[in-house]
């Protein structure tokens, strides 16, 4: 474990966040179990340690939260925030959600995803450039999630901006939040009440009418409060991370023009390229867990009551798992990466995110096969949970 004065890692440090990979590499080599005294957390950075920990749901529990700030605050999380739950409650709620997020149902959305991409990109053809985040990343995922939830288009931007604001931090500072009403979703109340009277073919209606067996063995439907929480979680997760994926797509392929041209010439390479983008720049670079019992990691004891940060972004660059892990390669053979998590909390929206990432890149390349990032005006967003661009303007040719 690193001693004072050796390698230093701080998830709130703006300079480290701008390019965490040199620090990640040092952590993997010099301090595979790291302790940050100032913020009182441990961290693991190697692929195998991250993967092993994410699977061990009894030692590293989720019900105290998956973010350092939430675990420290020890707030009561509303029922239905599945990323902050352990079995059996998590099993029940995830089973209900998995009914509506099947790969088959998500893939059936491809036409709509393509339509929303065209709507965002067509007005930009003939101009000198566009912004991958503001013009596409902040638009298409919002439309897709809004359509799935049955939120009117006129209200979708407000929903997206509210979810985005909840993740924002002041540079260098931990996340601030209001524990009262956390994830209550009351701003979705009018939609829920409308759908109760006017059912439709959308996810909100499906959630309201789905019957399931709860942890007490009773067969019932979700309460209004539970539906509100579900919808809030889906709206936030569906907007933010896919937006970041699209931003990274623009940045990475702007930095690797030869590989971008190969994708333009052979779109069959695009699905694997999306996996490599997710590995190379994971939109959610870390996840935290509360340590429920003493556990040995890298030959040392992490005591019960600690917080352990799993550095997904580091694990995905680990040379032990991916040869020359800091090199971007659209043809890399990837068994699996950790960008969507692993184990029981593997991202339910992974199939949708992959679909949106693939279609977005196909549609961009069909219109703009060449671009150069406007690095002077590109800006990383300030958050302590996801990592990506607030704005990523490019010059098109």
Secondary structure as UniProt FT lines:
FT   TURN            4..5
FT   TURN            11..12
FT   HELIX           14..18
FT   HELIX           21..30
FT   STRAND          33..36
FT   TURN            37..40
FT   STRAND          41..44
FT   HELIX           47..55
FT   TURN            57..59
FT   STRAND          60..61
FT   TURN            63..64
FT   HELIX           68..73
FT   TURN            79..80
FT   HELIX           82..84
FT   TURN            87..88
FT   HELIX           89..98
FT   TURN            99..100
FT   HELIX           103..107
FT   TURN            108..109
FT   HELIX           110..121
FT   HELIX           122..124
FT   TURN            125..126
FT   STRAND          129..131
FT   HELIX           132..137
FT   TURN            138..139
FT   HELIX           140..149
FT   HELIX           153..167
FT   TURN            171..172
FT   TURN            180..183
FT   HELIX           186..188
FT   HELIX           189..197
FT   HELIX           203..209
FT   STRAND          211..213
FT   TURN            215..216
FT   STRAND          219..221
FT   HELIX           224..255
FT   HELIX           257..265
FT   HELIX           267..269
FT   HELIX           270..280
FT   STRAND          287..291
FT   STRAND          295..297
FT   TURN            298..299
FT   STRAND          300..302
FT   TURN            304..305
FT   STRAND          307..310
FT   HELIX           312..315
FT   TURN            316..317
FT   TURN            319..321
FT   TURN            323..326
FT   TURN            330..331
FT   TURN            339..340
FT   HELIX           343..345
FT   TURN            348..349
FT   HELIX           350..367
FT   STRAND          371..373
FT   TURN            375..377
FT   STRAND          379..380
FT   STRAND          389..391
FT   STRAND          393..396
//
